[in-house]
Structures are given as structure tokens and as C-alpha cells.
């Protein structure tokens, strides 16, 4: 016997099936966009000439800042969190040390890192010595090794992975429960969001402090547009030349300059 179903009845059945599929789909599948706030800690290396050695106790050993990573399944954007001007800590108010520390903070506040996760490209906005650059290129790749270690962080299950790139050691804890292959700055390539990251035994550290999976809106993630387009090799050459100029001004010494490592 042939079973006949009216078009209205068929539509009703399809709607119910769709609702059932939505109910059975894991919540994580809909949590592929949101934002992660990280605390960034950078160890500061300072070269002081003998006549300024008495200032060493006044200079902080590390710099802390708050960064926000906006993400969805196709792209991500990392930038500095809005800064509370009333909470400027670790100020150095004497001589050249203050100038260089303030310079480093200002550059960090204006930097942005945009990644197109689908295309595997990256655009970085970098402010350096009063000039703004746009550095474009492919995303760096990392030969991640899973350690098998598991833990929990901010209520999410996390796994540990390590990598070595250009003699730099990287230690990451990522969560497959946030199924987006992203992380702070240029670090990506794991099957889940990187929530904790340590570079060279803690010289640079990122630790998530808050996680929101409520989405970022249609206009929440945009690639930076302002700045002179330049390759990474060209940008590194500019930094090298300016560093030499500053050392020359101080008689071949760094004169209390603060060196913040970047990878």
C-alpha cells in the first residue's frame, strides 16, 4: 500500500526533525565565536651603564598588560584591552629608563594581530618609533607535540602541547571544548583555543582570565588597515637600524633601554 503524505504534513515533520537536530547538537558547536581576555606578562631585560646601576631597584622586572582575543571559526583579532589610566603601575620616573618603558607600553597598546584562519594569513599592526606598519604574510607553523597531560582551567578541560621554533620553546594549554584553532598573538595550529601559553620558560606568558562565548557581532573582527605595508623581513630591518641608532646615541651602550622580547 502506498503511503501518501500531504505537503503541509511533510513540512511539519521536517520542522520537527530540524528542532530535534538542534536540540541534539552539542552546545560547543555554537560556541565558535566570542572573546578571551588574557593577562600578558613580559620579563624585562635591562642593560644599565655603571653610572645608572643605582636605579636598578626602581625598575620593574616585568611588564603586565591585558589583551583581548576576538574570534570566530574563520578569523581572529588580538588587541590591547582598554587601559585604566588611573592604574599605571611600575612607573620609572628618572632619566632614560622612563622614556623607554613608556615607549614600550605605548607600542603594545596600539598593536593588533589579525588572522584569517581559513586562508592561513596574518596581518599585524605594529607601532614603532612613531611610525605605524602593517606586516602581512602567512601564519607561522608550529610542530606541536601532544604531551598527554590534561587538566582543567577556568572550567574548561585543557591539554598540554609543546613546540620548538627557531630555538624558541613554547608550552601551551589548549581546550578542545572551544573548537577554534586560535590563540594569543601568532600562536595557533592546535585543535582548540590556547588558554595558557609560556615562551622560553616564562619570559613571555599569556593566561586567560575571562572567556565569553556570546559572539562578537558582525563588525567585531576587522583586519587593521592603517599603516605602511611591509614584509616581516623589512620590519625587522627597520627595528635593527633604529636600535643601532639608539645605541650610537648612548656611546654604543643601550643606556638603560628596555628590551621586550617578541616572537
N, C-alpha and C positions, 0 to 999 in steps of 0.2 A: 504494500500500500504506500502511495506517495504522500509524504508529509508536506503540507503547504503552510508557509508562514507569511503573514501579511507584512508589507514594508514597514508599517508602523510598529508591529510587534518585533520585527528584526532590529529596528533602530533602538527600541527599548532594551533588547537583550545586549546589544553592543555597548550601550551606555553603562549597563550594569557590569559588564565584563571589564570595561575601562576603569570604573571605580574600584573594582576588585584588584586589578593590577596595580593601581596607585597605592592601595592600602597595603599590598604585599611587598612593594618596593622598599628596600632599606632606606632609612632616613638619610644615611650618609650620601646617597646618590644625589640628593637635593642640596647637600651642604658643600657644593663645589665652588662656592663664591663667598667672600667675606673679607675679614681683615684680622691680622695678627700684629699685636704690639710687642716689640722686643726691647729689652734693655741691652744696649751695646756698651761693652767695656773694652777700652783700648789701653794697653800698657804704654806709657810714655817713656821714650828713651831720650835722655838729655845729656848733651855734651857741654860742660861748663869749663871755661878757661880758669886758671888758678885764682885770678883776682875776683871771680864770681862764685867760688866754691862755697862761700859762707851762705849763699842763697839757697843751697840745695834743699835744706829742711823746709823752705817755704814753697817749694814746687811740688805739685801733686804727682804721685807715682802712676796715676791712671786717670783717664777721662771717661765719664759716663754720659750717655745720651739715650734718648728714647726714639725708636724708629718704628714706622708703621708699614706693613706689607699689605697692600690691597691685591686681591687675586680672584680669578675665576678659572675655569678649566682651560682657557686659551691664552691668558696673559696675566702678568703681574706687574705691580709698580711699588717700589720701596722709596720712601722719603722720610725726612725727619718729622717727628711729631711736633705739634705746636709747642713752642717753648714758653715757659712761665718766666718772664723777665725778673720776677721778684725772687727767683730761686737759683741764682747764679752762684755755684759753689766753686771751690778750689781756685779762687782768683789769685793771680800773682800780680802785685801792684808795684813792681820795681823793675825799671830798666827794660832790656830787650826781651826778657822772658815773657813779660805780659803781652808784648806785641805779638810774638809768635803763637802763644797759646790762644789769644783772641782770634788770630788769623785762622788757626786750625778749626776752631769752633764754628766760625762763620762759614768756612768752606763746607763743613759737614752739614750745616743747616740747609744749604742750598742744593746739595747733591740729590740726584734722583737716579734710580736704576729701573729701567723698563725692560721687560722680557716678553717676547712673543713666543709662548711655549709651544704653539702649534707649528711655527715656522723655524724655531730654533735660533732666533736672532735676539740681539740685545742692543739697547740704546742707553748710554749713560750720560747724564748731565753732570758736568764737573766744573765747579768754580775754582779758579786757581789764579792767585795774584791779581785779582780784579778783572779777570777775563773769564768768560763762560764758554765751555767747549761741549760739543755733542760727539761722543765717541760711539761709533757704530761697529757692528761686526757680528760674528757668530757666538753663540753661547759657549763658554768653556765646557769641556767634558771632563768627568772625573771617573777614575777606575775604582768605583766604590766596592768595598768588601764587607759583606754582612758578618758580624761577629757572633750572631745567635743570641746576644743579650737582649732581654726585654725588661721593660719597666712601665711605670705609669707617670705621666706628667700632666698637670692641670686637668686631670680627669680623663685623659686620652692614653690609650695604650701606645707605647713607643718602642722602637727597635733601634739598636746601635749599628752604625756603619762607619768605616774609616776609609781614608784615601790619602794618597801622596801625589802631589802635583807640583812640578818644578821645585823639588826639595821641600815643599811646604806640607806639613802634616795636618790633616783635617779630621776632626772627630764630630760626628753628627748623630743626633737622636731624632728620628722622624716617626710620624704617625700615619699608618695606612688608613686610619679612620677618617682622615681628611685626604681624600684621594686626588690630590693635585700635586704634581711633581714640581714643587717650588720651594723657596726658602729665602733667607736673608741675602741681600746683595746678589752676587753672581752664582750662588750655590744652589744647585738643582740636580735633577737626574736620579732621584730616589722615588720609589713607589709610594709617595706620601709626603705631606708637608713637614719640612725640617723645623723643629721647635726649639732645639738647643744645638749650638754649634761652637766648637772651640778650635782655634787655629794656633799651631805651634805651641802646644801645651799652655794655652790660655793667654797668649799675647794679645789676641783679639777674641772676644767672646760675644755670643748672642744668646739670649734666653727669653723665650716668650713669656710675657706677663699676663696678657689677656688674649682671648680668642673669641671672635664673633663670626658666626656662620649665617648671618641675617642678610647677606648680599651687600653689594656696593653700589647698585644702581647702574643705569646705562652709561652715565658720564663719570663714573668713579675711577676708571682706569684710562689714562691717556698718556701716550708717549710724549716726552718733552720735545719741544720744537725750537726753543730759543737757544742760540749758541752757534759757534763756529763748528761746522762739521769737520771731523778729524779722525784719523785712524788711531788705534791704541799705540802703535809704534811712534807715531808723530807726537801724541800727547806725552808719552814717556820722555821723548827727546826734549820737549818744552820744559818739563819738570826738571830734567837733568841740567839743562842750561841755566835755568833760574836758580837752582841750588848752587851751582858753581859761582854764579854772580854774587849770591848772598855770602858764601864762604869767602870770596875775594874781598868783600866789604869789611869782613872781620879778620883780615890778615891770614886767610887760609884756614881759620877755625870756624866752627859753627856758631860761636858766640852765644851759646845758650839757646839755640834753636831747638824746638820740639819736633821730634821725628815720629810721625804716626804712620805705622806700617799699613800698607794696603796690598791686597792680593786679588 
